[in-house]
C-alpha cells in the first residue's frame, strides 16, 4: 500500500538486486527439483510475495527467479514466447519436481523443449496441447502436466480416477498424505489418501472449491463437496507427510476405486462440512472400506484448533485439579459460545442452496445442538501433522 501511495518508495529493490545476483550464479545449472530447495530461491519467493508494485529491479529479479526454478536461462525464456507465462500460471516447476523431470533446450534456437507423450518436443509445437479453453463444467482445475509430460486433463472433471504416478514397488497399499501451509493458517491444512494398485499410485482427495473465500460465504454451512484425482496438493510444492504404506488386498483397492466412481457420478449429492464431513473424515471412511487398519487421529474440540498451545497447556493444567462438574460446566459454556458465533457469523445453521434437494440437516439444527460438545468435535487436518512427522515419512 505504501508503495502505491509513494512511487519513489522502493523498500524491496535493494534486497531484490542482491538476490538477483545470487540467482544468476544458479542460472541453468540445476534441475527444477534441486533449484526449488535452494535457500536463495525460497528467500526470493518470500520477497516477491510481499511486492505490490513492480519496478525494473523487481522485474529483473522475477525473471531470473523464474528461469532458475525451471532449470533454464533467461535467454531460453525469451526464445520461447508464451512459455514463461504458462509455466508460472500453472506452477510447472512443481510438476517437474514431482515427476523429477527436466526441460531441454535446443542448441540452435535456444527454445524450450518439453516432454509430451514421453517425448521431447519444442514449445512452439507443444503449446497447442495446453491451449486455453473454457471448462465443460465447474468446478474445474486443469492438470496440465503428468507422468508422460504435457496433457490436457482436469483434476475435477473425470469419470474414472486416473493414476498420477507409477511405482516399481509390487503389492497393493493404502496410505494417507497431509500438508501444512507455510503461514500455518488453518485454511491451508489438508489430507488425502493414496491407493497403490497394480503398479499405479492413485491420489484422491475431498475438497470444497473456493475455500479461501469461505469466510464471506459462511464456512460452517453444509456445502457441496467434490473429489479430486489426483489431489492438487501433490503439486503445491509444500512438504508432504505420509503415513506408512499399509498392505491391503486387491479387492480392498477395487472397492475404494469403485466407490470413488460412484461418488463422482452422483456428486450433486456429495456434501462437505468443516467439522464432520471434511477431508479427514472422508479419508478414514475410505481406509475402512479398503480394509486398512490405519486411521487419521484428529478429533478434538474446536477451541484447541483455534487457540495457541500455551493457552491449551494452561487449561489442561487447571483441568487436572478442577472438579468434574466444573470441567463439564466449562465445556458446555465454551461449546455454547462457539456455536452461537458459528450460527450468527459462520453459517453453522445453514445449508448451501445447491444442496437444498438433499435430506441432510444443517450442522446446528436446534437449540439443544448449541450446548452439545459433539457438534464441535472437529476432525481437523492440522491435528494429523504431528503424528505423521513422528513417522519421519515426508516427500
Phi, psi and omega in degrees: 000315180299322180298323181288323180286326182233088184304333181283347180276110185233078188291340187256355185297317181297314179294320180297320179296320179294319179292322178301318180299318179292321181295326182296335177289340180260353188304120175071014184252345186236151172289158177306320181299318180282324182298319183293344179268354182288134180304321182292327177292317178295321180294320179295319179300315179298317180296312185294335177290339181275339189287131177249341178234126180279128173245172179299320179295317179296318180297320178296318179296317181296321182295313180290328176298314178297319180297315183296314184286346173266353177079024180230189179252166176301320181299324179293320177298318180293330182275001182232076185306130178088345185290316182298317179297316178298313185296322180281324180297318184256012177053048183303327181300326178290322176296315179299322178293315182302318183264002182054043178260162175228163173267157173245161182230132178287127184297324184281310186264345184068015181280147175293136168246133186233150182291137177206121186055040177067016175230148177273130178226156181294148180303322181301333177268323186287332187296339178293335180293327185243030180297150182293139177203161179282139179291148180290334181204173178235147000286162181217140175210111188293142174247091193270350184214127181231198185299329181262003177113209182302142180202165178240082180233175182225138181289338181256328190261101178192166178251325180238131180300137181253140177291154179247350178209155171254158178219147177275353181288129181271151180113175181242130188222159173230136173207156179264155172229153177209153175219157178234147181288155179297324182272001180061021176291142186299331185286345186265352179287142183203149174229155175207181181227161178230144173245128174256116189216119179054046176079007181241143177254120178257123180252123188223132181218154177260134186223164165231109182300150178072024185295335180291345178255009188292335184299324178285331188255034174059079186294342181263012172285157169286126187226167180296140175249154181221151178259132173253140173211115355287168177289133183300337181295341175300336187242015181286335182092356177274165177295134178253127178259132182244148167279169175298147177286114180264129181289131177230173179278158175298325178298320178297317178296318181295323178299316181294312182297323177293319179298320179297319176301316182295317178298317182297322181291336181238040188293342178295342179257000186277129187246151176232137170217138186298335184269305190231011175222041184259193185297322182295313180299315180299316181297319178294324177296319180290327176296318178296317179297325181285347183084015178277150179270336184294143176220153173272111180272105187219004188280116178217164174292142187304329183297333179286338179281328188258000181246154179290158184297324182297325179289320178298318179298320179295315179297319180297322179296318179292320183297331181294332183250350182283145176299157183301318184292331176291317179297318180296317179298315181297321179294318180296315181296315178300316179299314181299313182298313181294322179292323176299316177299318180297319181290314185287317189251336191243003174079024184295342179255022184237158169240145176298142183298336178291345181250017182297338181276349183272152184280352184293158182257161172300162183298315174255112189250342180203177183298325180296325181299331181299331183261356187273112182303331182297335179293342180243018171278094188265139174267082187265132182299339177301326184287345183281326190304311183304318181294318179291327176296322180295334178283350181056034178253091178229151180227000000 
